[in-house]
């Protein structure tokens, strides 16, 4: 199948969905739907064919790209009252780009199979800017035949495409491990910068010094500058909401408990995000977790 007759439907044209759809439209036919009219207008301007409903947008698609919040939303989009699974053509694939955990996967696979549709478990990370540049990290668990059907879309979106297993659920499993580390690293970076401030150090100079040494990490470099903006009147630009890590660390906790594995560091980080959510920071950038550790910045 050539790119000219390969159609991808993107449901949800938000912060991640629109740049992904725009990237895909550079080489493929892209159908899109969002409940917000302004997002549809932006999508149309980017060369995406928009529709009045998710079901209309999903007809005739070779691949359906979903970015949903959790397993319940996944089930509703596919199999709810206005679910799209029944209008997908046999042989199509659903590409799940979200982190929803492994629990929802077996039932989703079984229900999709009734329509002759396969699930490609492909949780992604990288943020909106990298999504638009095709620079995402995508970890994939999928049957080989389904993976090949999804490749035209996946390879446009990913600079790093890691095939971690041959069944749906393998991608979610690896992403769960990934999120354990990311959640802990952000929380640790916030604690470190709060300590630097409490000790009277210049936080920006401290951050630069830490990045250059053994304590450096991707999350320190990525979130560090935003952590320093947490106390400004407008706060840091929201590139990754704090409540996403409430969800993801909850998934981590369920997975570790199911495995009978103690994960005290992950559990402690989860509590920081939960406290942040309780303090009204759910919609703030996740770098605002520093305000849980240190509610106010030192001024003297």
C-alpha angles and dihedrals in degrees: 000000000000124000092249093067099034112105126198122189117207115197112198117031099201132124093315102020097059098050090045091050091047091051091049091048090061088077109003138054107262129196118192142188135183132164090230114082094208090059090051090052092051090048093051090051088054093056098263118138106232130204139199094240141022091242093054091048092050099054114107093009119146089200133019115206114205130189105181131163101236146341093281092055090046090055092047095050092049105032108012127107091289095026118156101213093090093057097048114106118245110267095033121127131223112217110205108202096173133094104241102144128247098279097081096047105080095053091045092052092049095048093046090050089063087067095042091252127132131213121230107198102211115154110186138199138186109092134252098298094052090044090060091048097048090246101127128132108232124182114198137203112179145127109270095246093051091046092055091052090052097044098093089061098036095050092052092053101040134068087179115037111179117189102204102170145353098245135062110262094046090088092050090049093054092043088053089057089046092052092050088060095041093049093048093045094053092048091047092049090052092050091048094051091046089053091049089054093046090053091053097252125145102255097210092051090045091052092051091049094048093049090056095054143055092285092064121114139165091256093049091053094041100043099027097084090046091049087058089054094051094097096048117108094255096033124215121322108270106246097146120018119231092231090061087070090046085060097040097046087049088057089049091051093050091049095049093047092048089052092048089240125146111228106173096160093052090046091053091050090049090056091055091055091046090051090049091052091049089051093056099263097116094112094039123099111277089245086074087079085095087074088064091055094041113015092194134028120244110258102186 
